């Protein structure tokens, strides 16, 4: 897991929460990409704990709109027992 003091932690945090929210909504990466008009590779890179994909606040807003969630859901702290599974 990336260090919480690392500036890239926010990307790891959002990736973790995006993956959880996407799965809760029953969406595949492909379907989310289609709904957001992004490439599947972009979604895969965001959700990958091994890859550092940057994205804009506008992208996060779009995810929250498509997933019908409050954007703050994407910034929820990660519980130690609920880390991203590879």
N, C-alpha and C positions, 0 to 999 in steps of 0.2 A: 504494500500500500504506500502511496505517496505521502510524504510528510505534510501535515496540515499547515506548516509554515511556508511551504513552497508556493510560489505564486500560481503554479499550475494546478494546485489542489482543487480550485474551483471547477476546472474542466473535468477532473476525476469525479468530483461530487455530482455535477450535473449529469455526466455519463451514467453513473450508477443509478440516479433517480429517474432519468429518462428511460432507461431499460426497464426498471420496475414498473413505471407508469404505462409504458407501451405494452408490456405483458399483461398488466391488469386489465387493459382495454381489449386484450385479445388480438393485438395487431402484430404482424411480422415486421421485420425491418423493411421489407419490400413494400408492404402496404403503407407504412408510415411515410416512407420516401415518396410514394405515389401521391398520397394525400397532401403532403407538404410541397410537392413539386421539387424535391431534391433527389440526388442520385442515391442509390442503395449504398454505394461505396462511402458516401459522405456520412450516412447514418451509421454504417458499420464502423467507420473510423472514430466517430464520436463515442460510440458505445464500447469500443475496444479499450481495455485497461492497459494495453501494451503500446498504443499509438496515441500521440498527442495531436488531436484535431482541434483547432480553434474554431470559434463560431461567434456570431454577433448576438447582441441582445434581441435584435429583430428575429433572429432564428429561434431563440428561446421563447419569445412571444408567440411565434407561429406554432411551435410545438405545443405550448400550453393551450392555444386555441383549438388545434386539431384534437388534442387529447381531452379537451374540456376539463382542464384543471387550472387551479390558481398557479400562476408562474412560480410562486414561492415553494410549491411542492418540489420543484427541481433543485432547490437549495437546502433541503432538509438534511440535517446531520446524518451521517452513516453510522448505524449501530454496528458494533464490532462483529456480531453474529450474522449480519446481513450484507456482507461485502459482495461485490460482483463475482458471479461464478463465470469462469472462462468457457 
